[in-house]
Amino acid sequence: MLSDYIEVTKPRIVVVLVLTAITSSLAATRFDSSPSTPWDVSFYHLLFLGISGCLASMGSSALNHYFDRDIDKIMSRTLNRPIPSGRLNPRNVFIYGNILCASSIIISFLTLNLIATGMIALGIFFYVFVYTLWLKRSNVSNIVVGGFAGSAASMAGWATTTGSIDVLGFLIGWLVFLWTPPHFWSFAIKSREEYASVKVPMLPVLIGNEKTAGYIFANTAILLPYSLSLYFFGLGVLYFITAAISGTFVLVYHYKLTKFPNANFAWKAYKITAPYLVVIFISLAFDSLFYYRF
């Protein structure tokens, strides 16, 4: 039973989003308006940022499981999830998700600041209402617009340190927004037939694998120079080199996807782009600690 409640929270997503928030908070220490040294942020704030972000992601994912229970019982990939398999009562998952989301907002309000709390709440809103309830089943832009939920985690971390969202904090958060479509469109190619069976308008369902692979490559071709451009907004050499190497690697892989736009290669592309975000945000944190510019 406990493992089922853990499963509906999508732990792997939780880890990535919390890591994104905490590394953003550490990166922001170099740009905090108050006199500080790199990574000069209290353990107290990092702890409650992690707790609030964790609860927000867990609650949003649980509600996603609840609202998608009708299509989950049709697709073979999701048939054995806790709700469609009958291991968890839908009503209990709904209550569980709402409690987690509410707890995250209350804890962040009491321990962080209003801007960070607002970004956490906005992340919940985008994932549950904008993506899950509105766009996922109605519009091909579902994963594009829904990607802002991940951006909100980064911005919450930045605001925890600075108390605001400045230009650089916003642009760093936008990295997640640009990373999301090629990552999940790769997954959608692999799962195209299942999405089609439940009439979810993912991009490959509507335009096919070949054209989707082209969009993935084009999106990554935008992401790479965008990520490098953040150097000119104040980031250092460590970040720039990491973004150049990892971004080029992903771009080359997505170019290969245009040549082999099949489910097997798309699955490899999906797994390749997953660690990219983690690497980029860890580099952001250490770039602040070992800051150097040409």
Secondary structure, 3 states (H helix, E strand, C coil): CHHHHHHCCCHHHHHHHHHHHHHHHHHHHHHCCCCCCCCCCCHHHHHHHHHHHHHHHHHHHHHHHHHCHHHHCCCCCCCCCCCCCCCCCHHHHHHHHHHHHHHHHHHHHHHCCHHHHHHHHHHHHHHHHHHHHHHCCCCCCHHHHHCHHHHHHHHHHHHHHHCCCCHHHHHHHHHHHHHHHHHHHHHHHHCHHHHHHCCCCCHHHHHCHHHHHHHHHHHHHHHHHHHHHHHHHCCCHHHHHHHHHHHHHHHHHHHHHHHCCCHHHHHHHHHHHHHHHHHHHHHHHHHHHCCCCC
